[in-house]
Amino acid sequence: MPEQRSAEPPFAVLMAGYVVDFHHRNACSRCQPDGSCARLVDAGETLRAWRDRERR
């Protein structure tokens, strides 16, 4: 029987998408002058892990 996927991603994945979207428009309090941000890195890792899991 094939694995059934949920219609909506988990809350952490949704929030990671919001973090990425926010950073495309604004800088947060943790953004560095060079544009790097630990929050953005973490969000990207969460989204990549979710996409990799969904492709299987």
N, CA, C and O atoms as a CHARMM CRD file, in Angstrom:
* protein
*
  224
    1    1 MET  N      0.85400  -1.18100   0.00000 PROA 1      0.00000
    2    1 MET  CA     0.00000   0.00000   0.00000 PROA 1      0.00000
    3    1 MET  C      0.89900   1.24400   0.00000 PROA 1      0.00000
    4    1 MET  O      1.78900   1.34100   0.84500 PROA 1      0.00000
    5    2 PRO  N      0.69600   2.19600  -0.92100 PROA 2      0.00000
    6    2 PRO  CA     1.53800   3.38500  -0.97400 PROA 2      0.00000
    7    2 PRO  C      1.32700   4.28200   0.23700 PROA 2      0.00000
    8    2 PRO  O      0.24100   4.35800   0.81100 PROA 2      0.00000
    9    3 GLU  N      2.41500   4.95800   0.60000 PROA 3      0.00000
   10    3 GLU  CA     2.35100   5.88100   1.73300 PROA 3      0.00000
   11    3 GLU  C      1.47400   7.07400   1.37000 PROA 3      0.00000
   12    3 GLU  O      1.63400   7.67300   0.30700 PROA 3      0.00000
   13    4 GLN  N      0.55700   7.41000   2.25400 PROA 4      0.00000
   14    4 GLN  CA    -0.33000   8.54500   2.02000 PROA 4      0.00000
   15    4 GLN  C      0.31400   9.81800   2.55400 PROA 4      0.00000
   16    4 GLN  O      0.78100   9.85500   3.69200 PROA 4      0.00000
   17    5 ARG  N      0.33500  10.85400   1.73100 PROA 5      0.00000
   18    5 ARG  CA     0.92300  12.12900   2.13400 PROA 5      0.00000
   19    5 ARG  C     -0.17400  13.07600   2.57900 PROA 5      0.00000
   20    5 ARG  O     -1.28100  13.08000   2.04200 PROA 5      0.00000
   21    6 SER  N      0.16900  13.88600   3.58600 PROA 6      0.00000
   22    6 SER  CA    -0.81300  14.83600   4.08300 PROA 6      0.00000
   23    6 SER  C     -0.98200  15.97700   3.09200 PROA 6      0.00000
   24    6 SER  O     -0.07800  16.27900   2.31400 PROA 6      0.00000
   25    7 ALA  N     -2.13000  16.59500   3.13000 PROA 7      0.00000
   26    7 ALA  CA    -2.43300  17.68400   2.21000 PROA 7      0.00000
   27    7 ALA  C     -1.64300  18.94100   2.54900 PROA 7      0.00000
   28    7 ALA  O     -1.29500  19.72000   1.66100 PROA 7      0.00000
   29    8 GLU  N     -1.36200  19.13600   3.82400 PROA 8      0.00000
   30    8 GLU  CA    -0.64000  20.33300   4.26200 PROA 8      0.00000
   31    8 GLU  C      0.67500  19.95500   4.89000 PROA 8      0.00000
   32    8 GLU  O      0.76600  18.95100   5.59600 PROA 8      0.00000
   33    9 PRO  N      1.70900  20.76200   4.63600 PROA 9      0.00000
   34    9 PRO  CA     2.99300  20.47900   5.28600 PROA 9      0.00000
   35    9 PRO  C      2.92400  20.78200   6.78200 PROA 9      0.00000
   36    9 PRO  O      2.02200  21.49000   7.23100 PROA 9      0.00000
   37   10 PRO  N      3.86800  20.25200   7.55000 PROA 10     0.00000
   38   10 PRO  CA     3.89600  20.52500   8.99800 PROA 10     0.00000
   39   10 PRO  C      4.09100  22.01700   9.28400 PROA 10     0.00000
   40   10 PRO  O      4.55400  22.77500   8.43100 PROA 10     0.00000
   41   11 PHE  N      3.73400  22.40800  10.48300 PROA 11     0.00000
   42   11 PHE  CA     3.82300  23.79800  10.91000 PROA 11     0.00000
   43   11 PHE  C      5.22900  24.36100  10.72400 PROA 11     0.00000
   44   11 PHE  O      5.38300  25.49400  10.26900 PROA 11     0.00000
   45   12 ALA  N      6.25600  23.58600  11.06800 PROA 12     0.00000
   46   12 ALA  CA     7.64300  24.06500  10.94900 PROA 12     0.00000
   47   12 ALA  C      7.98900  24.39900   9.49800 PROA 12     0.00000
   48   12 ALA  O      8.72900  25.34700   9.23800 PROA 12     0.00000
   49   13 VAL  N      7.46200  23.63400   8.57100 PROA 13     0.00000
   50   13 VAL  CA     7.72600  23.88700   7.15400 PROA 13     0.00000
   51   13 VAL  C      7.00000  25.15500   6.70600 PROA 13     0.00000
   52   13 VAL  O      7.55700  25.96200   5.96100 PROA 13     0.00000
   53   14 LEU  N      5.78100  25.32700   7.15100 PROA 14     0.00000
   54   14 LEU  CA     5.04800  26.55500   6.82000 PROA 14     0.00000
   55   14 LEU  C      5.77500  27.78000   7.35600 PROA 14     0.00000
   56   14 LEU  O      5.91700  28.78000   6.65200 PROA 14     0.00000
   57   15 MET  N      6.23300  27.70400   8.59700 PROA 15     0.00000
   58   15 MET  CA     6.94100  28.82900   9.20100 PROA 15     0.00000
   59   15 MET  C      8.25900  29.10300   8.46800 PROA 15     0.00000
   60   15 MET  O      8.63400  30.26200   8.28700 PROA 15     0.00000
   61   16 ALA  N      8.94800  28.06800   8.05300 PROA 16     0.00000
   62   16 ALA  CA    10.19500  28.25500   7.30700 PROA 16     0.00000
   63   16 ALA  C      9.91800  29.00000   5.99900 PROA 16     0.00000
   64   16 ALA  O     10.70800  29.85000   5.58700 PROA 16     0.00000
   65   17 GLY  N      8.81200  28.68400   5.35800 PROA 17     0.00000
   66   17 GLY  CA     8.43200  29.40500   4.14000 PROA 17     0.00000
   67   17 GLY  C      8.17700  30.87600   4.41800 PROA 17     0.00000
   68   17 GLY  O      8.55100  31.73900   3.62300 PROA 17     0.00000
   69   18 TYR  N      7.54200  31.16000   5.54200 PROA 18     0.00000
   70   18 TYR  CA     7.30200  32.56000   5.91700 PROA 18     0.00000
   71   18 TYR  C      8.60600  33.29200   6.19500 PROA 18     0.00000
   72   18 TYR  O      8.74800  34.46200   5.83900 PROA 18     0.00000
   73   19 VAL  N      9.56100  32.61300   6.82800 PROA 19     0.00000
   74   19 VAL  CA    10.86700  33.23100   7.10900 PROA 19     0.00000
   75   19 VAL  C     11.56700  33.60000   5.80700 PROA 19     0.00000
   76   19 VAL  O     12.09900  34.70300   5.67500 PROA 19     0.00000
   77   20 VAL  N     11.56700  32.68900   4.85500 PROA 20     0.00000
   78   20 VAL  CA    12.20500  32.96200   3.56100 PROA 20     0.00000
   79   20 VAL  C     11.49900  34.11600   2.86600 PROA 20     0.00000
   80   20 VAL  O     12.15500  35.01500   2.34000 PROA 20     0.00000
   81   21 ASP  N     10.18800  34.10300   2.85800 PROA 21     0.00000
   82   21 ASP  CA     9.41700  35.17700   2.22500 PROA 21     0.00000
   83   21 ASP  C      9.71400  36.52700   2.88200 PROA 21     0.00000
   84   21 ASP  O      9.92100  37.52600   2.19300 PROA 21     0.00000
   85   22 PHE  N      9.73200  36.55100   4.20300 PROA 22     0.00000
   86   22 PHE  CA    10.02700  37.78900   4.93000 PROA 22     0.00000
   87   22 PHE  C     11.39400  38.32600   4.54300 PROA 22     0.00000
   88   22 PHE  O     11.55000  39.52400   4.30900 PROA 22     0.00000
   89   23 HSD  N     12.38600  37.44400   4.47400 PROA 23     0.00000
   90   23 HSD  CA    13.74800  37.86600   4.18000 PROA 23     0.00000
   91   23 HSD  C     13.92400  38.33600   2.73700 PROA 23     0.00000
   92   23 HSD  O     14.88700  39.03700   2.42800 PROA 23     0.00000
   93   24 HSD  N     13.02100  37.96300   1.87100 PROA 24     0.00000
   94   24 HSD  CA    13.07300  38.49600   0.49900 PROA 24     0.00000
   95   24 HSD  C     12.61000  39.94200   0.46300 PROA 24     0.00000
   96   24 HSD  O     12.92500  40.67400  -0.47600 PROA 24     0.00000
   97   25 ARG  N     11.86500  40.35900   1.47700 PROA 25     0.00000
   98   25 ARG  CA    11.32800  41.72100   1.51700 PROA 25     0.00000
   99   25 ARG  C     12.02200  42.62500   2.52200 PROA 25     0.00000
  100   25 ARG  O     12.12800  43.82900   2.29000 PROA 25     0.00000
  101   26 ASN  N     12.49600  42.07200   3.63200 PROA 26     0.00000
  102   26 ASN  CA    13.05000  42.86400   4.73500 PROA 26     0.00000
  103   26 ASN  C     14.24200  42.16300   5.36600 PROA 26     0.00000
  104   26 ASN  O     14.51700  40.99400   5.09300 PROA 26     0.00000
  105   27 ALA  N     14.93400  42.89900   6.20600 PROA 27     0.00000
  106   27 ALA  CA    15.97800  42.31100   7.03700 PROA 27     0.00000
  107   27 ALA  C     15.40800  42.15700   8.44400 PROA 27     0.00000
  108   27 ALA  O     14.61600  42.98500   8.89200 PROA 27     0.00000
  109   28 CYS  N     15.81300  41.09800   9.13400 PROA 28     0.00000
  110   28 CYS  CA    15.35400  40.91500  10.51400 PROA 28     0.00000
  111   28 CYS  C     16.43000  41.42000  11.47000 PROA 28     0.00000
  112   28 CYS  O     17.47900  41.89800  11.04000 PROA 28     0.00000
  113   29 SER  N     16.16600  41.31000  12.75200 PROA 29     0.00000
  114   29 SER  CA    17.10000  41.81200  13.76000 PROA 29     0.00000
  115   29 SER  C     18.40200  41.01300  13.81900 PROA 29     0.00000
  116   29 SER  O     19.38800  41.48600  14.38400 PROA 29     0.00000
  117   30 ARG  N     18.42000  39.82800  13.25300 PROA 30     0.00000
  118   30 ARG  CA    19.63000  38.99800  13.25900 PROA 30     0.00000
  119   30 ARG  C     20.38200  39.01900  11.93600 PROA 30     0.00000
  120   30 ARG  O     21.43400  38.38900  11.82400 PROA 30     0.00000
  121   31 CYS  N     19.87900  39.71700  10.94500 PROA 31     0.00000
  122   31 CYS  CA    20.56300  39.79700   9.65800 PROA 31     0.00000
  123   31 CYS  C     21.88300  40.55200   9.80900 PROA 31     0.00000
  124   31 CYS  O     21.94800  41.57900  10.48600 PROA 31     0.00000
  125   32 GLN  N     22.91200  40.04100   9.18300 PROA 32     0.00000
  126   32 GLN  CA    24.22600  40.66200   9.20100 PROA 32     0.00000
  127   32 GLN  C     24.32400  41.69500   8.08400 PROA 32     0.00000
  128   32 GLN  O     23.54500  41.64700   7.13200 PROA 32     0.00000
  129   33 PRO  N     25.26200  42.62000   8.18500 PROA 33     0.00000
  130   33 PRO  CA    25.42400  43.63600   7.12900 PROA 33     0.00000
  131   33 PRO  C     25.67800  43.04000   5.73800 PROA 33     0.00000
  132   33 PRO  O     25.32700  43.64600   4.72600 PROA 33     0.00000
  133   34 ASP  N     26.28800  41.85100   5.69700 PROA 34     0.00000
  134   34 ASP  CA    26.55700  41.22000   4.39500 PROA 34     0.00000
  135   34 ASP  C     25.33200  40.49200   3.83000 PROA 34     0.00000
  136   34 ASP  O     25.39900  39.92200   2.74200 PROA 34     0.00000
  137   35 GLY  N     24.21400  40.51000   4.56500 PROA 35     0.00000
  138   35 GLY  CA    22.98100  39.89000   4.09000 PROA 35     0.00000
  139   35 GLY  C     22.76300  38.47600   4.59600 PROA 35     0.00000
  140   35 GLY  O     21.70400  37.89200   4.36900 PROA 35     0.00000
  141   36 SER  N     23.75500  37.91900   5.28000 PROA 36     0.00000
  142   36 SER  CA    23.59000  36.57300   5.80000 PROA 36     0.00000
  143   36 SER  C     22.72400  36.60300   7.05900 PROA 36     0.00000
  144   36 SER  O     22.66000  37.60700   7.76900 PROA 36     0.00000
  145   37 CYS  N     22.06100  35.47600   7.31400 PROA 37     0.00000
  146   37 CYS  CA    21.18600  35.40700   8.48400 PROA 37     0.00000
  147   37 CYS  C     21.02600  33.94400   8.89400 PROA 37     0.00000
  148   37 CYS  O     20.69900  33.08500   8.07500 PROA 37     0.00000
  149   38 ALA  N     21.26200  33.68100  10.17700 PROA 38     0.00000
  150   38 ALA  CA    21.12500  32.31600  10.69500 PROA 38     0.00000
  151   38 ALA  C     19.68800  31.81300  10.56600 PROA 38     0.00000
  152   38 ALA  O     19.46800  30.63000  10.30600 PROA 38     0.00000
  153   39 ARG  N     18.72600  32.68600  10.74200 PROA 39     0.00000
  154   39 ARG  CA    17.31500  32.28000  10.61400 PROA 39     0.00000
  155   39 ARG  C     17.01000  31.83000   9.18400 PROA 39     0.00000
  156   39 ARG  O     16.28700  30.85700   8.97200 PROA 39     0.00000
  157   40 LEU  N     17.56100  32.54000   8.22100 PROA 40     0.00000
  158   40 LEU  CA    17.33500  32.19400   6.82300 PROA 40     0.00000
  159   40 LEU  C     18.00800  30.86400   6.47800 PROA 40     0.00000
  160   40 LEU  O     17.44600  30.05400   5.74000 PROA 40     0.00000
  161   41 VAL  N     19.19400  30.64300   7.00300 PROA 41     0.00000
  162   41 VAL  CA    19.89400  29.37600   6.78700 PROA 41     0.00000
  163   41 VAL  C     19.09100  28.22500   7.36300 PROA 41     0.00000
  164   41 VAL  O     18.90600  27.20400   6.70000 PROA 41     0.00000
  165   42 ASP  N     18.60900  28.37900   8.59700 PROA 42     0.00000
  166   42 ASP  CA    17.80800  27.32700   9.23400 PROA 42     0.00000
  167   42 ASP  C     16.52600  27.04000   8.45500 PROA 42     0.00000
  168   42 ASP  O     16.14400  25.88400   8.27800 PROA 42     0.00000
  169   43 ALA  N     15.87400  28.09500   7.99600 PROA 43     0.00000
  170   43 ALA  CA    14.63900  27.92200   7.22200 PROA 43     0.00000
  171   43 ALA  C     14.92300  27.18100   5.91700 PROA 43     0.00000
  172   43 ALA  O     14.15900  26.30200   5.51600 PROA 43     0.00000
  173   44 GLY  N     16.00200  27.53300   5.27000 PROA 44     0.00000
  174   44 GLY  CA    16.36900  26.85100   4.02700 PROA 44     0.00000
  175   44 GLY  C     16.63000  25.37700   4.24100 PROA 44     0.00000
  176   44 GLY  O     16.22500  24.54800   3.42600 PROA 44     0.00000
  177   45 GLU  N     17.30800  25.03700   5.33400 PROA 45     0.00000
  178   45 GLU  CA    17.56900  23.63000   5.64800 PROA 45     0.00000
  179   45 GLU  C     16.27000  22.87400   5.91400 PROA 45     0.00000
  180   45 GLU  O     16.11600  21.73200   5.48000 PROA 45     0.00000
  181   46 THR  N     15.35000  23.49600   6.61600 PROA 46     0.00000
  182   46 THR  CA    14.05800  22.86600   6.89900 PROA 46     0.00000
  183   46 THR  C     13.30000  22.59400   5.60100 PROA 46     0.00000
  184   46 THR  O     12.75200  21.50800   5.40900 PROA 46     0.00000
  185   47 LEU  N     13.27300  23.59000   4.71500 PROA 47     0.00000
  186   47 LEU  CA    12.55300  23.42300   3.44800 PROA 47     0.00000
  187   47 LEU  C     13.21500  22.37800   2.55200 PROA 47     0.00000
  188   47 LEU  O     12.51700  21.59200   1.91200 PROA 47     0.00000
  189   48 ARG  N     14.54800  22.35500   2.49400 PROA 48     0.00000
  190   48 ARG  CA    15.24100  21.34100   1.68700 PROA 48     0.00000
  191   48 ARG  C     14.96300  19.94100   2.21200 PROA 48     0.00000
  192   48 ARG  O     14.71700  19.02200   1.43000 PROA 48     0.00000
  193   49 ALA  N     15.00000  19.77100   3.52800 PROA 49     0.00000
  194   49 ALA  CA    14.72800  18.45400   4.11500 PROA 49     0.00000
  195   49 ALA  C     13.30600  18.00500   3.79400 PROA 49     0.00000
  196   49 ALA  O     13.08200  16.83700   3.47700 PROA 49     0.00000
  197   50 TRP  N     12.35400  18.91400   3.87200 PROA 50     0.00000
  198   50 TRP  CA    10.95900  18.57900   3.57000 PROA 50     0.00000
  199   50 TRP  C     10.80400  18.18400   2.10300 PROA 50     0.00000
  200   50 TRP  O     10.15100  17.19000   1.78700 PROA 50     0.00000
  201   51 ARG  N     11.40700  18.96600   1.21600 PROA 51     0.00000
  202   51 ARG  CA    11.31500  18.64700  -0.22200 PROA 51     0.00000
  203   51 ARG  C     11.94600  17.30400  -0.54400 PROA 51     0.00000
  204   51 ARG  O     11.40000  16.52600  -1.32700 PROA 51     0.00000
  205   52 ASP  N     13.10300  17.03100   0.06400 PROA 52     0.00000
  206   52 ASP  CA    13.76100  15.74600  -0.16700 PROA 52     0.00000
  207   52 ASP  C     12.87800  14.59500   0.31400 PROA 52     0.00000
  208   52 ASP  O     12.77500  13.56000  -0.34500 PROA 52     0.00000
  209   53 ARG  N     12.24800  14.78800   1.46500 PROA 53     0.00000
  210   53 ARG  CA    11.37400  13.74100   2.01200 PROA 53     0.00000
  211   53 ARG  C     10.15100  13.53400   1.11900 PROA 53     0.00000
  212   53 ARG  O      9.71500  12.39900   0.92100 PROA 53     0.00000
  213   54 GLU  N      9.60800  14.59300   0.59200 PROA 54     0.00000
  214   54 GLU  CA     8.40100  14.50500  -0.24400 PROA 54     0.00000
  215   54 GLU  C      8.69200  13.87700  -1.60400 PROA 54     0.00000
  216   54 GLU  O      7.78900  13.31200  -2.22200 PROA 54     0.00000
  217   55 ARG  N      9.91400  13.96200  -2.07400 PROA 55     0.00000
  218   55 ARG  CA    10.27000  13.38200  -3.39300 PROA 55     0.00000
  219   55 ARG  C     10.35400  11.87200  -3.33600 PROA 55     0.00000
  220   55 ARG  O     10.23900  11.20700  -4.36600 PROA 55     0.00000
  221   56 ARG  N     10.55300  11.32000  -2.15200 PROA 56     0.00000
  222   56 ARG  CA    10.68900   9.85400  -2.02900 PROA 56     0.00000
  223   56 ARG  C      9.39900   9.14400  -2.16100 PROA 56     0.00000
  224   56 ARG  O      9.35900   7.91600  -2.08000 PROA 56     0.00000
